[in-house]
Amino acid sequence: MITLFIISLLGVIAMLAEILKFKKLLAPLTLLGLIAAMGAGVSEWNNPVFIPVFNNMLLFNHYALAFSISLCLVTFLWFLMAQDYLKTETAITDHYALILFSLAGGIVLTAFGNMVMLFLGIEILSIPLYILAGSRKTDLASNEASFKYFLLGAFAIGFLLFGIALIYGATGSFELNTINQYILQHPGEMPAFFYAGILLIIAGLAFKVSAAPFHFWTPDVYQGAPTMITAFMSTIVKIAAFAGFFRLFSTCFVSVADSWNQLIGILAIISMLLGNITAIRQDSFKRMLAYSSISHAGYLLLAILAINNHSAGAIFLYTLAYAVASITAFAVLKKVYALKNNDLIESFNGLAKRNPLLALSITIAMLSLAGIPPTGGFFAKYVIFNTALTGGHLWLVIIAVIASLIGVYYYFKAIIASWFKPATDENLIELSLQDKLLLIITTLLTLAIGLFPEFILNLLS
């Protein structure tokens, strides 16, 4: 809970930085605040398993604390990466405030114990991003990204709210544990509109996690938004949305899984195949990562489909490995984009000769996203697939393996371009100390997650 207070306070401080004229202190204050927020989460870890607050509206158990720390860590890495971008923005304090409030919404989404807080968490997470996606005001693509994200997001939240209303109508409560108890006490007696409510909630959450066929906003928003904002969306939103998705279904709807597991399975298959196959045809690195994120949503849906004792740890490990690798990829793209002014994969040609650290970093990131050992992505996929097998979903795992093999092709395009294609420009690429530090940290984290996955999994076992 202290983590949420610290992040919210940081957002308020960022809003006041312009008026009180301490903008230059905002960056170190934010980084120190994020470290303090992570420290607070660690200090709360040894408290009782459930820490209910606000009349059980929020429940900070180990699950919520683990994901909150993960969100703060990824945001810390994002701020390290985005310092150059933030310095060029005239509305720097607005950017800091919006990012921090979006992070606060993500933390709420990991800890909600009531469907009202689920809605509030999604909205607090999303509304700042609608604005940030269009923050490049003179760029039509950025304006289009913001408009499309806002309209489709409003449409999706309508589905979610309608579903929540139907669940409330059937059970008489918004509280997750009360809903679960009601379902258990009335087996086979739930009205038809209760199941309709579950389907509508799945539709609303599938939009947030970029699962097909609710993915149409993803490629355009990823490409049109400023690169740094895309990096934040692709990591923080994915972690928070899946944490909330799993929390809701593992708490409330396990006993009626037969009514929704086939739909989740279909969404997973479509996401994995469509995301990977479509990514092959992309020349834009950002669009490729957009379709890649759709495929990763499909893999993560397998853990929700096969809810068991390993699912929470599997989702935590996978989202962390995915987020760290994505931060690395966007950090490299930032340097390449600054030189070429485009995000084409061919812009990576000859990167190894111009800066070996950039080439090594993008290689490790792509190997992790492809699921190649010994990176974190390999063991994350292994745990997800093993969780699905434990749940008896053999055919889905076979499809997931085939989809992963397809994905190897387009991830290796960036690796081949970096190491084996001739460079169009022989000038060396200079990196600041901060850029070097970020790339070293994220690359080592990707390898560490792969070498010590048991430590992360045991946190939520």
C-alpha positions in Angstrom: 0.0 0.0 0.0 2.9 2.3 0.8 4.1 1.8 -2.8 0.9 3.2 -4.1 1.1 6.2 -1.8 4.6 7.0 -2.9 3.9 6.8 -6.6 0.8 8.9 -6.2 2.7 11.5 -4.2 5.4 11.6 -6.9 2.7 12.3 -9.4 1.5 15.3 -7.4 5.0 16.5 -6.9 5.6 16.4 -10.7 2.4 18.5 -11.2 3.8 21.1 -8.8 7.3 21.2 -10.2 6.5 23.8 -12.8 4.8 26.1 -10.4 7.5 25.8 -7.7 10.3 25.9 -10.2 12.2 22.7 -9.4 11.9 20.9 -12.8 15.7 20.1 -12.8 15.2 18.1 -9.6 12.3 16.1 -11.0 14.4 13.4 -12.6 16.5 12.4 -9.6 13.4 12.8 -7.3 11.4 10.4 -9.5 14.2 7.8 -9.7 14.8 8.0 -5.9 11.0 7.8 -5.3 10.7 4.7 -7.5 13.6 3.1 -5.5 11.7 4.0 -2.3 8.5 2.5 -3.7 10.3 -0.7 -4.5 11.8 -0.7 -1.0 8.4 -0.2 0.6 7.1 -3.2 -1.4 9.9 -5.3 -0.1 9.4 -4.2 3.4 5.7 -5.1 3.3 6.5 -8.5 2.0 6.8 -10.1 5.5 3.4 -8.7 6.6 0.4 -11.0 6.8 -0.6 -12.6 3.5 -3.6 -10.3 3.1 -3.4 -6.6 3.8 -6.9 -5.3 3.1 -7.4 -1.6 2.8 -10.3 0.8 2.1 -12.9 -1.8 3.2 -11.3 -4.6 1.2 -11.4 -2.5 -2.0 -7.6 -3.2 -2.3 -5.8 -6.3 -1.2 -2.0 -6.1 -1.0 -1.0 -9.7 -0.7 2.3 -11.2 -2.1 0.8 -11.3 -5.6 0.0 -7.6 -5.6 3.3 -6.7 -4.0 5.4 -8.7 -6.5 3.7 -7.2 -9.5 3.9 -3.7 -7.9 7.6 -4.0 -7.4 7.9 -5.3 -11.0 6.0 -2.3 -12.3 8.2 0.1 -10.4 11.3 -1.6 -11.6 10.3 -1.4 -15.2 9.3 2.2 -14.8 12.6 3.0 -13.2 14.4 1.5 -16.3 12.0 3.4 -18.6 12.9 6.7 -16.9 16.6 5.9 -17.4 15.9 5.3 -21.1 13.6 8.3 -21.6 15.7 11.1 -20.1 16.8 12.4 -23.5 13.2 12.3 -24.7 11.9 14.1 -21.6 14.6 16.8 -21.9 13.4 17.7 -25.4 9.7 18.0 -24.3 8.5 21.5 -23.3 5.7 19.9 -21.1 8.2 17.8 -19.1 6.3 18.1 -15.8 3.1 16.9 -17.5 4.9 13.9 -18.9 6.3 12.9 -15.5 2.9 13.4 -13.9 1.0 11.4 -16.5 3.5 8.5 -16.5 3.5 8.3 -12.7 -0.3 8.4 -12.5 -0.5 5.7 -15.1 1.8 3.6 -13.0 -0.4 4.2 -10.0 -3.3 2.9 -12.0 -1.3 -0.2 -12.9 -0.6 -0.8 -9.2 -4.3 -0.5 -8.4 -4.9 -3.1 -11.2 -2.7 -5.6 -9.5 -4.3 -5.2 -6.0 -8.0 -4.7 -6.6 -10.4 -6.7 -4.4 -13.5 -5.1 -5.8 -14.7 -4.7 -9.4 -15.1 -0.9 -8.9 -11.4 -0.7 -8.3 -10.8 -2.9 -11.4 -12.6 -0.2 -13.4 -10.8 2.7 -11.7 -7.4 1.0 -12.1 -7.9 0.5 -15.8 -9.0 4.1 -16.3 -6.2 5.6 -14.3 -3.8 3.4 -16.2 -5.2 4.3 -19.6 -6.3 7.9 -19.6 -2.7 9.3 -19.3 -1.7 7.1 -22.1 -4.4 8.4 -24.4 -2.9 11.8 -23.9 0.8 10.7 -24.2 0.2 8.8 -27.4 -0.8 12.1 -29.0 1.8 14.2 -27.3 3.7 14.8 -30.5 1.2 17.4 -31.5 2.6 18.3 -35.0 2.7 14.6 -36.1 -0.5 13.4 -37.7 0.4 9.8 -37.0 0.7 10.6 -33.3 -2.6 12.4 -33.3 -4.2 9.4 -35.1 -2.7 7.0 -32.5 -4.2 9.0 -29.7 -7.6 9.3 -31.3 -7.8 5.6 -32.2 -6.6 4.5 -28.8 -9.1 6.7 -27.0 -12.1 5.7 -29.1 -11.4 2.0 -29.0 -10.4 2.2 -25.4 -13.7 3.9 -24.5 -15.6 1.3 -26.5 -13.8 -1.6 -24.7 -14.4 -0.1 -21.3 -18.1 0.0 -22.1 -18.0 -3.8 -22.6 -16.2 -4.2 -19.3 -18.6 -2.0 -17.4 -21.6 -3.7 -18.9 -20.1 -7.1 -17.9 -19.5 -5.8 -14.3 -23.1 -4.6 -14.1 -24.4 -8.0 -15.2 -22.1 -9.8 -12.6 -23.4 -7.4 -9.9 -27.0 -8.1 -11.0 -26.5 -11.8 -10.7 -24.5 -11.9 -7.4 -25.4 -8.6 -5.6 -21.8 -7.6 -5.0 -18.8 -6.0 -6.5 -16.4 -7.7 -4.1 -14.4 -10.5 -5.6 -14.5 -12.9 -2.6 -18.2 -12.3 -2.1 -18.9 -13.0 -5.8 -16.9 -16.2 -5.5 -18.8 -17.4 -2.4 -22.1 -16.7 -4.1 -21.2 -18.7 -7.1 -20.0 -21.6 -4.9 -23.2 -21.5 -2.9 -25.4 -21.6 -6.0 -23.9 -24.2 -8.3 -25.7 -24.6 -11.5 -28.2 -21.8 -10.6 -26.5 -18.8 -12.1 -28.7 -16.9 -14.6 -27.7 -16.7 -18.3 -26.9 -13.0 -18.0 -24.2 -13.9 -15.5 -22.3 -15.8 -18.1 -22.9 -13.0 -20.6 -21.3 -10.7 -18.1 -18.1 -12.9 -18.0 -17.9 -12.8 -21.8 -18.2 -9.1 -21.9 -15.5 -8.7 -19.2 -13.2 -11.0 -21.3 -13.8 -8.7 -24.3 -12.9 -5.6 -22.4 -9.8 -7.1 -20.8 -8.7 -8.7 -24.1 -8.5 -5.2 -25.6 -6.2 -4.1 -22.8 -3.9 -7.0 -23.2 -3.9 -6.7 -27.1 -5.3 -10.1 -27.6 -6.7 -10.9 -31.1 -9.3 -10.2 -32.4 -9.4 -7.1 -30.1 -5.9 -6.1 -31.3 -6.7 -3.7 -34.1 -5.5 -0.6 -32.3 -2.1 -2.0 -31.4 0.0 -1.7 -34.6 -1.2 1.9 -35.4 -0.9 3.1 -31.8 2.5 1.5 -31.4 3.9 3.1 -34.6 2.2 6.5 -34.3 2.9 7.2 -30.7 6.4 8.6 -29.7 8.8 5.7 -29.4 9.4 6.2 -25.6 5.6 6.2 -25.0 5.2 3.0 -27.0 7.9 1.5 -24.8 5.9 2.4 -21.7 2.7 1.1 -23.2 4.1 -2.2 -24.3 5.6 -3.0 -20.9 3.6 -1.4 -18.1 0.2 -2.0 -19.6 1.0 -5.6 -20.4 2.2 -6.4 -16.9 -0.7 -4.6 -15.1 -3.5 -5.8 -17.4 -2.5 -9.4 -17.2 -2.0 -9.2 -13.4 -5.5 -7.8 -13.2 -6.9 -10.3 -15.7 -5.5 -13.3 -13.7 -6.5 -11.8 -10.3 -10.1 -11.5 -11.4 -10.6 -14.9 -13.0 -8.5 -16.9 -10.4 -10.5 -15.3 -7.6 -14.1 -15.2 -8.9 -14.7 -17.5 -11.9 -12.6 -20.7 -11.4 -15.7 -22.6 -10.4 -17.4 -21.8 -13.7 -14.4 -22.2 -15.9 -16.2 -24.5 -18.3 -18.3 -21.4 -19.4 -15.3 -19.4 -20.5 -12.2 -21.5 -21.0 -13.0 -22.4 -24.6 -13.2 -18.7 -25.4 -9.9 -18.0 -23.8 -8.4 -20.9 -25.7 -9.7 -19.5 -29.0 -8.4 -16.0 -28.2 -5.0 -17.6 -27.3 -4.8 -19.5 -30.6 -5.8 -16.5 -32.7 -3.4 -14.2 -30.9 -0.4 -16.5 -31.2 -0.9 -17.4 -34.8 -2.0 -14.0 -36.1 0.6 -12.1 -34.2 3.5 -14.2 -35.3 2.4 -14.6 -38.9 1.6 -11.0 -39.4 4.9 -9.8 -37.7 6.9 -11.7 -40.4 5.7 -9.2 -43.1 6.6 -6.1 -41.2 9.4 -3.8 -42.3 8.9 -1.4 -39.4 10.5 -2.5 -36.2 7.8 -0.9 -34.0 5.0 -2.6 -36.0 6.9 -5.8 -35.7 7.0 -5.4 -31.9 3.3 -4.5 -31.9 2.4 -7.8 -33.6 4.9 -9.6 -31.4 3.1 -8.2 -28.3 -0.1 -9.7 -29.6 1.5 -13.1 -29.9 2.9 -12.8 -26.3 -0.6 -12.0 -25.1 -1.7 -15.3 -26.6 1.1 -17.2 -24.7 0.1 -15.5 -21.4 -3.6 -16.4 -22.0 -2.5 -20.0 -21.6 -1.7 -19.4 -18.0 -5.2 -17.9 -17.4 -6.8 -20.8 -19.2 -5.0 -23.4 -17.1 -5.5 -21.7 -13.7 -3.5 -23.7 -11.1 -0.9 -23.2 -8.4 1.8 -22.4 -11.0 -0.1 -19.8 -13.0 0.6 -16.7 -10.9 4.3 -17.4 -10.9 4.3 -18.2 -14.6 2.6 -14.9 -15.5 4.9 -12.9 -13.2 8.0 -14.5 -14.7 6.8 -14.1 -18.3 5.7 -10.5 -18.0 9.0 -9.5 -16.2 11.1 -11.2 -18.9 9.1 -9.7 -21.7 9.2 -6.2 -20.2 12.9 -6.1 -19.6 13.7 -7.4 -23.1 11.2 -4.9 -24.6 12.9 -2.0 -22.7 16.2 -3.1 -24.2 14.8 -3.3 -27.7 13.3 0.2 -27.5 16.5 1.6 -26.0 18.4 0.4 -29.0 15.7 1.6 -31.4 15.9 5.0 -29.8 19.5 5.4 -30.8 19.0 4.0 -34.3 15.9 6.2 -34.8 17.8 9.3 -33.8 20.3 8.6 -36.6 18.1 7.3 -39.4 14.8 9.1 -38.5 12.9 5.9 -39.3 12.2 2.6 -37.5 12.8 0.2 -40.4 14.6 -3.0 -39.5 17.1 -2.3 -42.2 18.2 0.7 -40.1 20.0 -1.9 -37.9 22.3 -2.9 -40.7 25.9 -3.0 -39.6 25.1 -2.1 -36.0 27.8 -4.4 -34.6 30.6 -2.4 -36.4 29.2 1.0 -35.3 28.5 0.0 -31.6 29.0 -3.6 -30.4 27.1 -2.9 -27.2 24.0 -1.9 -29.1 24.3 -5.0 -31.3 24.9 -7.3 -28.3 21.9 -5.8 -26.4 19.5 -6.1 -29.3 20.7 -9.7 -29.9 20.0 -10.7 -26.3 16.6 -8.9 -26.3 15.5 -10.6 -29.5 16.7 -14.0 -28.3 14.7 -13.6 -25.1 11.5 -12.5 -27.0 12.0 -15.5 -29.3 12.4 -17.8 -26.4 16.0 -19.0 -27.0 18.0 -20.3 -24.1 19.6 -19.2 -21.8 17.6 -16.0 -21.8 14.7 -15.2 -19.5 12.3 -15.5 -22.4 13.1 -19.2 -22.9 12.4 -20.2 -19.3 9.3 -17.9 -19.2 7.8 -19.7 -22.2 8.8 -23.1 -20.7 7.0 -22.4 -17.5 3.9 -21.1 -19.4 3.8 -24.1 -21.6 4.3 -26.5 -18.6 1.5 -24.7 -16.8 -0.8 -25.3 -19.7 0.3 -29.0 -20.0 -0.5 -29.4 -16.3 -3.9 -28.1 -17.0 -4.4 -30.7 -19.8 -4.1 -28.4 -22.8 -1.7 -30.4 -24.9 -3.0 -29.3 -28.3 -2.8 -25.6 -27.3 0.8 -26.1 -26.3 1.6 -27.7 -29.6 0.1 -24.7 -31.4 2.1 -22.4 -29.1 5.3 -24.2 -29.9 4.6 -23.9 -33.7 3.8 -20.2 -33.3 7.0 -19.7 -31.3 9.0 -21.3 -34.1 7.4 -18.9 -36.6 8.4 -16.0 -34.3 12.0 -17.0 -34.4 12.2 -15.9 -38.1 11.3 -12.2 -37.6 13.2 -11.8 -34.3 16.3 -13.0 -36.1 15.8 -10.4 -38.8 17.1 -7.7 -36.4 20.0 -9.9 -35.3 21.1 -10.7 -38.8 20.8 -7.0 -39.8 22.9 -6.0 -36.8 25.8 -8.5 -37.3 25.8 -9.6 -41.0 24.4 -6.8 -43.1 26.7 -4.1 -44.4 26.3 -0.7 -42.8 25.2 2.2 -44.9 27.0 4.6 -42.6 30.4 3.7 -41.1 30.4 6.4 -38.4 30.5 5.1 -34.8 27.4 5.5 -32.6 28.3 7.2 -29.4 26.4 6.3 -26.2 26.1 8.3 -23.0 27.1 6.8 -19.7 23.4 6.5 -18.8 22.6 4.7 -22.1 25.5 2.2 -21.4 24.3 1.7 -17.9 20.7 1.0 -19.0 21.7 -1.5 -21.7 24.1 -3.3 -19.4 21.5 -3.6 -16.6 18.7 -4.8 -18.9 20.9 -7.3 -20.7 22.2 -8.7 -17.5 18.7 -8.9 -16.1 17.5 -10.8 -19.1 20.3 -13.3 -18.6 19.8 -13.4 -14.8 16.1 -14.2 -15.2 17.1 -17.1 -17.5 19.7 -18.4 -15.2 17.7 -18.1 -11.9 14.0 -18.5 -12.8 13.4 -20.5 -9.7 14.0 -17.5 -7.4 11.3 -15.5 -9.2 8.9 -18.4 -9.4 9.2 -19.2 -5.7 8.1 -15.7 -4.9 4.5 -16.6 -5.8 4.6 -20.4 -5.4 
